[in-house]
Structure formats: structure tokens, C-alpha cells
């Protein structure tokens, strides 16, 4: 090839035995057998074992060379001794007998190991991310990410989409998070905002007469880190289409997801026609709008049970009488589980901030009874009603929660996952996709008691416009939808509102006057006034897709250079203080107090 290598560290095989070769890469590890020194040389492609005898003048040099130093090794390809082959490696049947070595770059003593998969503190891993990325699993994850993005681009182009780039410096838009602001030197006192998403621009592309848009779009949000969310920036597959209905969006995305997940994973896809679950149904059955459908457990409403005279569970009865709800989870055929199993679930619920989970097991001797701490409070007739409501049978167990609707939904949602894992009910080798549809247009802020958009503010409300009851906005549903896989929200999307007068009306309900709307969305409103097509879109998160395909629990495991929990880049030392001269040019005076 060139002076550095004739082959990569993954190319050599039995067919190359007897050939002279040059390899370049990192000293992965070495093993000193006294008269022999074995070197594992690693590059981007793989690993090759090399061996040198102690009578070679380069032996002593390699003995002193630290791991992760960069070498060029020249030698002859030989067969490994019988019994020493490594069939896990493409080069596992051969080794290179070293004739000469050139040290291209010597490594200092490592702050963290590259060989092996040792667990190291996150701050060390992020500070020395270039070392962390040399680790096999991390390297594979980043390569997977690149291949996934390339595949997505190819698939989108194949179905008639074209890729367009939208501005990075723009104005603030209400996407639900804080903006990152960029001061303007040429316009003192004014600021750009980095886009939380290309929302307005992709709609403007449709209004400009283009039909099918996509972009692997960088998005910037000043929000806290989570396992499935990077602080600062992330990438999404941004999609928009003209003259479409909700189902048209679904067909494009379903085909893409099926092809993508079949290409890069051996796991089975449970539903190739993704279930459509209304938001209200999702909250009732799963306690969340991000349900993991690999989990067979369901939630049932049993509030009415506690209005019966023959139910003596007074704690729940008093709560229900005061306006609370009660819901339960049924576990099938758990009568033989020890008392500790149930007590541990109750204890766990209390650790989550709930008052606990009441429970009993349905038994039948002569009569149907409830075994467990609260079973005695239920008559046979009330137990029969529970069994009918929850499709329960004798031998099944009931876990009960009671309280405000949101509190009950929250605890039973996570309890559903907890119990399923404890019972080994989750199909770990499957992907379960679904659509959550029919989101409410608005929601009530519990603290301020003000009405606000529940999702995207540019969404189209459902129904004929002259029949929508704008005086009861909490009942208005929108053409908004989420795609969920294995309990992870991959994306939100919507059919867009393309009527300017309707936009004024919808925003006014959320507390924006006409002047506010015109100030924030002047470009959008202007475009809508000159003929806008019906359009809609969605934006699946690239990071979350790759996280699922790589079977990782944290998004930082599939991102090249992520920030830490405090939105800091420890490697590049960002954010950093800015020179006073730069601040003066921008007309900015700092007023921060240092501790």
C-alpha cells in the first residue's frame, strides 16, 4: 500500500503465509514469555498477533514500549502453532514473525486502560475520550452509528426524499426546552438561537414548493442530561412531506424502521404493522405514553370497586370518595411466589416515593378469597367483579395503587416494568414498536393552572374546524403522534396547521396574543399567507435508534464526544471563559458571581 502498511490488521489469513508484510497500528497488549515476546497490534479494522525472538535487536525496544504506542511492524506471515489459534479473530490462524519495528509515536503512561472492558469513572472516560474510543465496544458502537446514518440516507433517497440543510443560526422557537443563545456582533444587544429543531424551516421548505424533505439534523437544547438524552446537542432524522395525512407518515417511517432494525440487529420485530394506541388508552393500560410492549402486564381501573358496600378497605375507600382513582396490575399464576416477592415490590414502591402497593392473591377452595395483607377486606362478590374487570383468574395476584391520577399512573408505569423484570416476562430479544396517537392539543400546568400546548404548537387539531369546541380546549385532540420502541420514545411528529387564522386562535388559547405570535413566527405566518400545502412530518432521534441497536442503556455510549451530566466537555474544556476583548466587541458585560 505505502510505507506504513501493506495490509490492515484484519486482512492477513492462511493464504498469506510466507509473505512479507508491513502493519501499522497501536500496541494493544504484549505478553513476555522470556525468549519470546508476543505483540497484539491493533488498527481500525482489527488485530494481528506478532511475535519476536529475544535474539532480535528490536526485542529490548519492544519490551520497553508502552501500550498504545503507534508502531510499524515488518515481518513474515507464519502459521500459528496448533492449539494456539484464536478463531474469534479473522487473523486468528496466523501471526507475523517480526523482523523490524519502527516506533511512530510513543504513548505516555495511560490514565485508563484500553485493553479489556474495565469500568472506569465517567469523568475519566470523557476527559480521555480519544482513549475510550479505542476500546473495542466503543469503537464498534461509533462504526455502527456511521453505518446507520448512511443506511438511513440511502433509504430516504430510495423513496423519493431529498436532503436539504437548514440554518444553524436562527431565532428562538418554542420547542419545550431552553435555547442556546449566540450574540450578534453586527447587531448589538441581539441574539441568535441555535435550533432546538429545524421545525419552522422544514415547514417553510414545504411552503416553498418542495415535496419530500429529510435531513440528518443537529439540534441544540439547553436541558439536563438523562440516560437517553444528551445535554447540549443531538441528531435527528428530520422528515417533512406535503399533501399527506397521518397514515402516509406512518407508512414511510414503519418501512424505514423495519428495514433499519432488520439490517443492524438479529432481534425479532414483534409487530411489522405497528399498533396505533390512543394516548388515553396508553395512559390507562400502561401508565405512560412510552409503553414497552415486550411486557405483557396491563393496568386496569378498579376505582368503582371501592364504592361497594362489601369492600372494607377503608384507606382506599376514603381516597376514592375524595376524588382519587384506583388502578391495579395483574400478575398471572403467581400464587406460589413467596411472601418476600410481594413484600419486596411493596418496599420498592415506597422507595420510589409512593405510599406502597397493596396486594393479594386470588384463591379458591370452596369460595373465592383473597390471600395477602389486604385480601380479607374484599368479599367474594367484589373479588369476582375484580376478576371480571381485570381478566384475572384464581392463582393470579393483584397489585393495587390509589391516589391522584398522575401519581397512580407514574407508580404503576414503573411498577409494571419492575414486576415484569422480576418475573422474567420481558422479551429481551425482541423489538416492539408502536404509535401513540390522538394526543390532547393542550394540557393544564399543575403549578400555574394555565393551559399550555401539550406537544408541538404547530399541530393541526382533529375534526372539522367549525365543530371544534374551542371553549373546552382540554378536550381538543391533535394530529400528533409518537413512535415508541421498547419503552423508548424515538420521535414525536404531527400533521401541521397550515392556516394562519387558526394559528392565531390556537396560540391565543395558550396565552399568546396576536403580537406575540407575529413577533415569534413572522416568517412562518407570512409564508402561510401565500398558499401553503397540507403537510406533516416527524423526527426520529438518531442517538436513541443507535442506542437500541447497540443494546446500550446510555446515549453517551454511542456518541463520539458527549458532554457530562453538567453539560461540560472535559476533553476540550468547554464551556470556557471568554476574553474580555471578545465580550466588549459583543457588547456583553458579565454579572456572574463566583463562589
C-alpha positions in Angstrom: 0.0 0.0 0.0 2.5 2.6 1.3 5.5 2.9 3.6 3.2 2.3 6.6 1.4 -0.8 5.7 0.8 -3.5 3.0 -2.2 -4.9 4.9 -4.5 -3.8 7.7 -4.6 -5.7 11.0 -7.7 -7.6 9.9 -6.6 -8.8 6.4 -4.0 -11.5 6.8 -5.0 -15.1 6.6 -3.6 -18.6 5.9 -3.4 -17.6 2.2 -0.7 -15.0 3.1 1.6 -17.5 4.9 5.2 -16.9 3.7 4.6 -13.4 2.5 6.4 -10.3 3.8 4.1 -7.7 5.3 4.1 -4.3 7.0 1.5 -3.5 9.5 0.9 -0.2 11.4 -1.3 0.4 14.4 -1.4 0.6 18.2 0.4 -1.7 20.6 -2.8 -3.3 22.1 -1.0 -5.6 24.6 2.1 -7.6 24.9 3.0 -10.9 26.6 6.6 -11.7 27.6 7.5 -15.4 27.6 11.1 -14.8 28.3 12.6 -15.9 25.0 9.6 -14.8 23.0 7.6 -11.6 23.1 4.0 -11.6 21.7 2.6 -8.3 20.5 -1.1 -7.7 19.6 -1.1 -4.9 17.1 -4.5 -3.1 16.6 -5.8 -0.7 14.0 -9.3 0.5 13.0 -10.0 -2.8 11.2 -8.9 -5.5 13.7 -6.0 -7.1 15.4 -3.0 -9.2 14.4 -0.7 -11.2 16.7 3.0 -10.6 16.1 6.0 -12.4 17.7 9.6 -11.6 18.2 12.5 -13.7 19.5 14.9 -12.4 22.1 17.9 -12.5 19.7 16.3 -9.8 17.6 17.8 -6.4 18.2 14.2 -4.9 18.4 13.3 -7.2 21.2 14.6 -4.9 24.0 12.9 -1.9 22.3 9.5 -3.6 22.3 10.0 -4.7 25.9 10.2 -1.1 27.0 7.5 0.2 24.7 4.3 1.2 26.5 0.8 0.0 25.4 -1.0 2.3 22.9 2.3 3.4 21.3 1.9 3.5 17.5 4.2 1.1 15.6 5.1 0.0 12.1 6.0 -3.7 12.2 7.6 -5.5 9.2 7.9 -9.3 9.1 6.9 -12.6 7.6 3.4 -14.2 7.9 3.6 -17.6 9.6 1.1 -20.2 10.8 0.3 -20.2 14.5 1.3 -23.4 16.4 -1.5 -25.9 16.6 -3.7 -25.3 19.7 -2.8 -21.6 19.8 -5.3 -20.4 17.1 -7.8 -17.8 18.0 -11.0 -18.4 16.0 -12.6 -15.3 17.3 -10.2 -13.2 15.1 -10.2 -13.1 11.4 -6.4 -13.3 11.7 -6.5 -15.9 14.4 -4.8 -18.7 12.4 -1.6 -16.7 11.6 0.9 -14.4 13.2 3.7 -12.1 12.0 7.3 -13.0 12.8 8.7 -9.6 13.5 11.9 -8.6 11.5 11.9 -4.8 12.2 10.0 -2.2 14.2 9.6 1.5 13.9 8.0 3.5 16.7 5.9 6.2 15.1 4.5 7.7 18.2 5.3 6.7 21.8 2.5 6.7 24.4 2.7 8.1 27.9 1.6 6.0 30.8 -2.2 5.5 30.4 -4.7 7.2 32.7 -7.2 4.4 31.8 -6.8 1.0 30.1 -7.8 0.4 26.5 -7.4 -3.4 26.6 -10.3 -5.1 28.3 -13.7 -3.6 29.3 -12.9 -2.3 32.7 -15.4 0.1 34.3 -13.9 3.5 34.7 -15.4 6.6 36.2 -17.3 8.7 33.5 -15.2 11.8 34.1 -12.0 9.9 33.3 -13.6 8.3 30.2 -14.8 11.7 28.9 -11.6 13.6 29.7 -9.6 10.9 27.7 -12.4 10.2 25.2 -9.8 9.5 22.5 -8.6 6.6 24.6 -12.1 5.4 25.5 -13.0 5.3 21.8 -10.1 2.9 21.1 -11.9 0.3 23.3 -13.4 -2.4 21.1 -17.1 -1.9 22.2 -16.9 1.8 21.9 -15.2 1.6 18.5 -17.9 -0.8 17.3 -20.7 1.5 18.5 -19.4 4.5 16.7 -18.9 2.5 13.5 -22.5 1.2 13.9 -23.7 4.8 14.2 -21.9 5.8 11.0 -23.4 2.8 9.1 -26.9 3.5 10.4 -26.8 7.1 9.2 -25.5 6.0 5.8 -28.3 3.4 5.5 -30.9 6.0 6.5 -29.8 8.4 3.8 -29.9 5.6 1.2 -33.4 4.5 2.3 -34.8 8.0 2.3 -33.3 8.8 -1.2 -34.8 5.5 -2.5 -38.3 6.5 -1.6 -38.1 9.9 -3.2 -36.9 12.2 -0.4 -34.2 14.8 -1.0 -31.9 16.1 1.7 -31.7 19.9 2.4 -29.7 21.8 5.0 -31.4 24.4 7.3 -29.7 27.3 9.1 -27.9 26.8 12.4 -28.1 30.5 13.4 -31.7 31.4 13.7 -34.4 32.8 16.1 -35.8 31.3 19.2 -38.7 28.9 18.8 -40.9 27.3 21.5 -39.8 23.6 21.4 -40.1 22.9 25.0 -36.5 23.5 26.2 -34.1 26.4 26.8 -32.3 27.9 23.8 -28.6 28.2 23.4 -28.0 31.8 22.5 -25.4 33.3 20.3 -24.7 37.1 20.5 -24.6 39.1 17.3 -21.6 41.5 16.9 -23.1 43.3 14.0 -26.5 43.7 15.8 -25.5 44.7 19.4 -27.9 43.6 22.1 -29.5 41.0 19.8 -29.0 37.2 19.8 -29.3 34.2 17.5 -30.6 30.9 18.9 -29.3 27.6 17.9 -32.2 25.5 16.6 -33.8 23.1 19.1 -35.1 21.5 15.9 -35.5 22.7 12.3 -39.2 22.9 12.9 -40.1 26.1 11.2 -37.6 25.7 8.4 -38.8 22.3 7.4 -42.4 23.6 7.2 -41.1 26.6 5.2 -39.5 24.1 2.8 -42.9 22.6 2.1 -44.4 26.1 1.7 -41.6 26.7 -0.9 -42.9 24.0 -3.1 -40.7 21.1 -2.3 -42.4 17.8 -1.7 -40.4 15.4 0.5 -37.6 16.7 2.7 -35.2 15.0 5.1 -32.1 16.0 7.0 -29.7 14.4 9.5 -30.2 17.5 11.6 -28.2 18.7 14.5 -30.4 20.0 17.3 -29.4 22.1 20.4 -31.2 22.2 23.7 -30.1 23.6 27.0 -31.5 20.8 29.1 -30.4 18.4 31.8 -28.8 15.1 30.8 -30.6 11.7 31.0 -29.6 8.2 30.0 -31.5 8.7 26.7 -30.8 12.4 26.2 -27.6 14.3 25.6 -27.2 17.7 27.2 -26.4 20.3 24.6 -26.7 18.7 21.2 -28.1 15.6 19.4 -29.1 14.5 15.9 -32.4 13.5 14.5 -33.7 12.3 11.2 -35.9 15.3 10.3 -38.7 14.5 7.8 -41.5 16.6 6.3 -43.9 15.8 3.5 -46.5 17.7 1.6 -50.1 16.7 0.7 -50.1 13.9 3.3 -52.3 12.5 6.1 -51.1 10.9 9.3 -51.1 7.4 7.8 -48.8 8.5 4.9 -46.2 9.5 7.5 -46.6 6.2 9.3 -46.1 4.1 6.2 -42.8 5.8 5.4 -41.4 5.6 8.9 -42.6 2.0 9.5 -40.9 0.8 6.4 -37.7 2.6 7.3 -37.6 1.3 10.9 -38.3 -2.3 9.8 -35.5 -2.2 7.2 -33.1 -0.5 9.5 -33.6 -2.7 12.5 -33.5 -5.9 10.4 -30.3 -4.7 8.8 -28.4 -3.9 12.0 -29.9 -6.3 14.6 -30.7 -10.0 14.8 -33.5 -9.3 17.3 -37.1 -10.1 16.2 -39.6 -7.3 15.4 -42.9 -8.3 17.1 -45.2 -6.1 15.1 -44.4 -5.2 11.5 -47.6 -3.3 11.3 -47.0 -1.0 14.3 -50.0 -0.8 16.7 -51.8 2.5 16.9 -52.6 3.2 20.6 -54.6 6.3 21.5 -52.9 8.4 24.2 -55.8 8.0 26.7 -55.7 4.2 26.2 -51.9 4.2 26.7 -52.1 6.1 30.0 -54.8 3.7 31.2 -53.2 0.4 30.2 -49.5 1.2 30.7 -49.5 4.4 32.8 -47.2 6.0 30.3 -47.2 7.2 26.6 -43.9 5.3 26.2 -45.0 1.7 26.8 -42.7 -1.3 26.5 -44.9 -3.7 24.6 -42.5 -6.6 25.2 -44.0 -6.5 28.7 -47.4 -8.4 28.7 -48.6 -6.8 32.0 -51.5 -4.4 31.8 -53.0 -1.9 34.2 -56.8 -1.8 34.9 -59.0 0.8 36.5 -60.8 -0.6 39.6 -61.9 2.7 41.1 -65.6 1.6 41.2 -64.7 -1.4 43.3 -64.1 0.9 46.2 -67.6 2.3 46.1 -69.1 -1.0 47.0 -70.5 -1.6 50.5 -69.0 -5.1 50.7 -65.4 -3.8 50.3 -64.0 -2.8 53.7 -60.6 -1.5 52.6 -61.2 1.9 54.2 -58.0 3.6 53.3 -58.7 3.3 49.6 -62.4 3.9 50.0 -61.8 7.3 51.7 -59.4 8.3 49.0 -61.8 7.3 46.2 -64.6 9.2 47.9 -62.4 12.3 48.0 -61.8 12.1 44.2 -58.8 9.7 43.9 -58.6 6.8 41.5 -57.5 3.2 42.0 -55.8 1.0 39.4 -54.1 -2.3 39.5 -51.6 -4.7 37.8 -52.5 -8.4 37.5 -49.7 -11.0 37.5 -50.7 -14.3 36.1 -50.3 -17.5 38.1 -48.1 -16.1 40.9 -49.9 -17.9 43.8 -46.7 -19.9 44.6 -44.5 -16.9 44.8 -43.1 -16.4 48.4 -44.3 -13.6 50.6 -40.9 -11.9 50.2 -41.6 -11.4 46.4 -44.7 -9.3 47.2 -43.2 -7.5 50.2 -40.2 -6.5 48.1 -42.4 -5.0 45.4 -44.3 -3.0 48.1 -41.0 -1.9 49.7 -39.6 -0.9 46.3 -42.7 1.2 45.6 -42.2 3.1 48.8 -38.6 3.8 47.8 -39.9 5.4 44.6 -41.9 7.9 46.7 -45.3 6.1 46.6 -47.2 5.0 49.7 -46.6 1.4 48.6 -48.6 -1.2 46.6 -51.4 -3.2 48.3 -51.6 -6.7 47.1 -53.4 -10.0 47.4 -53.6 -13.3 45.5 -56.9 -14.8 44.3 -57.6 -18.3 45.7 -60.5 -20.7 45.5 -61.3 -23.5 47.9 -65.0 -23.6 48.4 -65.2 -19.9 47.9 -63.1 -17.3 46.1 -60.9 -15.4 48.6 -58.0 -13.0 48.7 -54.8 -14.2 50.3 -52.4 -11.5 51.5 -52.4 -8.4 53.7 -55.5 -6.7 52.2 -57.3 -9.7 50.8 -59.6 -10.0 53.8 -61.2 -6.6 53.0 -62.8 -7.9 49.9 -66.0 -10.0 49.7 -66.3 -12.9 47.3 -68.7 -10.8 45.0 -66.2 -7.9 44.9 -63.4 -10.3 44.1 -65.5 -11.7 41.2 -66.0 -8.2 39.9 -62.3 -7.5 40.1 -61.6 -10.8 38.2 -64.1 -9.8 35.5 -62.7 -6.3 35.2 -59.1 -7.4 35.1 -59.5 -10.7 33.3 -57.9 -12.3 36.3 -58.2 -16.0 37.4 -57.6 -17.9 40.5 -53.9 -18.1 41.2 -53.3 -14.6 39.9 -52.1 -11.7 42.1 -53.4 -8.1 42.2 -51.2 -5.1 43.0 -53.2 -2.0 43.9 -52.4 1.7 43.9 -54.7 4.6 44.9 -54.3 8.4 44.7 -54.3 11.2 42.2 -54.4 10.1 38.6 -50.9 11.3 37.6 -49.4 9.8 40.8 -51.1 6.4 40.2 -50.0 6.4 36.5 -46.4 7.2 37.4 -46.0 4.5 40.1 -47.9 1.7 38.2 -46.0 2.5 35.0 -42.6 1.8 36.6 -44.1 -1.0 38.8 -45.2 -2.7 35.6 -41.7 -2.7 34.3 -40.2 -3.7 37.7 -42.6 -6.6 38.2 -42.1 -7.9 34.6 -38.4 -7.9 35.0 -38.6 -9.7 38.4 -40.8 -12.3 36.7 -38.6 -12.6 33.6 -41.5 -11.6 31.3 -39.6 -9.1 29.1 -38.7 -10.5 25.7 -35.2 -9.1 25.6 -34.5 -10.5 22.1 -37.4 -8.5 20.5 -38.2 -5.0 19.3 -41.7 -3.8 19.9 -42.7 -0.7 18.0 -46.0 1.2 18.4 -47.5 4.6 17.6 -49.1 6.7 20.3 -51.8 8.8 18.6 -54.6 11.3 19.4 -52.6 13.4 21.8 -54.5 16.2 23.5 -53.8 19.6 21.9 -53.5 21.2 25.3 -52.7 20.3 28.9 -53.1 22.1 32.3 -49.9 23.1 34.0 -50.4 21.7 37.5 -48.4 24.5 39.2 -49.7 27.6 37.3 -53.1 26.1 36.4 -52.6 27.7 32.9 -53.4 26.0 29.7 -50.4 25.2 27.5 -49.6 23.2 24.4 -49.0 19.5 25.3 -46.9 18.8 22.3 -45.9 20.7 19.1 -47.7 24.1 18.9 -47.8 23.9 15.1 -50.1 20.8 15.0 -53.5 20.6 13.3 -56.4 19.9 15.6 -58.6 16.9 14.8 -62.2 17.3 13.4 -64.0 19.8 11.3 -62.9 23.3 12.3 -66.4 24.7 12.6 -67.3 21.9 15.0 -64.3 22.2 17.4 -65.3 23.4 20.8 -62.5 26.0 21.5 -64.2 26.9 24.7 -63.2 23.5 26.1 -59.6 23.3 24.9 -58.6 20.4 27.1 -60.9 18.1 25.0 -59.3 19.1 21.7 -57.2 16.3 20.2 -54.5 16.9 17.7 -52.9 15.1 14.8 -49.9 14.4 17.0 -48.1 11.1 17.3 -45.1 9.5 18.9 -43.2 6.4 17.8 -42.0 4.2 20.6 -39.8 1.2 20.7 -39.2 -1.0 23.8 -40.3 1.8 26.1 -38.1 4.4 24.4 -39.7 7.4 22.6 -37.9 7.6 19.3 -39.8 10.6 18.0 -42.7 13.0 18.0 -44.4 14.2 14.9 -47.6 15.9 13.7 -49.7 16.9 10.8 -49.2 20.7 10.7 -51.6 23.5 11.0 -51.3 25.4 7.7 -54.0 28.0 8.2 -52.8 31.4 9.7 -56.0 32.4 11.3 -56.3 29.1 13.0 -52.7 29.5 14.3 -53.7 32.8 15.9 -56.6 31.1 17.6 -54.7 28.1 18.9 -51.9 30.2 20.3 -54.4 32.6 21.9 -55.7 29.7 24.0 -52.2 29.1 25.2 -51.9 32.7 26.3 -50.1 34.2 23.3 -51.6 37.4 21.9 -51.5 38.3 18.2 -48.5 40.5 18.6 -46.5 37.7 20.4 -47.3 35.2 17.6 -46.3 37.7 14.8 -43.1 38.6 16.6 -42.0 35.0 17.1 -43.3 33.4 13.9 -43.3 36.2 11.4 -41.6 34.1 8.7 -44.0 31.2 9.2 -47.1 33.3 9.2 -46.0 35.3 6.1 -45.4 32.0 4.2 -48.7 30.6 5.3 -50.5 33.6 3.9 -49.2 32.9 0.3 -50.6 29.5 -0.2 -49.5 26.6 2.0 -50.0 22.9 1.3 -51.3 20.5 3.9 -48.1 18.9 5.3 -46.7 16.8 8.2 -43.6 15.2 9.5 -41.7 13.5 12.2 -38.1 13.5 13.5 -36.8 10.1 14.9 -33.8 10.5 17.2 -30.6 9.1 15.6 -28.9 8.7 19.0 -31.8 6.7 20.5 -32.1 4.5 17.4 -28.4 3.6 17.6 -28.6 3.1 21.4 -31.3 0.5 20.9 -29.4 -1.3 18.1 -26.2 -1.3 20.1 -28.1 -2.6 23.1 -26.8 0.2 25.3 -28.5 1.8 28.2 -26.8 5.2 28.0 -26.7 7.5 25.0 -23.1 8.5 25.8 -22.0 5.0 24.8 -22.9 5.7 21.1 -21.8 9.3 20.8 -18.3 10.3 19.7 -17.7 13.3 22.1 -20.5 13.7 24.5 -20.7 16.1 27.4 -21.0 15.0 31.0 -24.1 15.4 33.3 -23.2 19.1 33.9 -23.1 19.8 30.1 -19.3 20.1 30.2 -16.8 18.8 27.6 -14.0 17.7 29.8 -11.7 16.9 26.9 -11.9 20.3 25.2 -12.6 22.2 28.4 -15.9 23.7 27.3 -17.7 25.8 28.2 -14.8 28.1 28.9 -14.3 31.7 29.9 -14.1 34.3 27.1 -11.5 37.0 26.8 -12.8 40.5 27.9 -11.9 41.9 24.5 -14.3 39.5 22.8 -17.0 40.3 25.3 -16.5 44.0 24.7 -16.9 43.5 20.9 -20.2 41.8 21.5 -21.4 44.5 23.9 -21.7 41.9 26.8 -20.9 42.6 30.4 -20.8 39.7 32.8 -22.6 39.8 36.1 -21.9 36.4 37.4 -20.7 35.9 40.9 -18.0 33.3 41.5 -18.2 31.2 44.7 
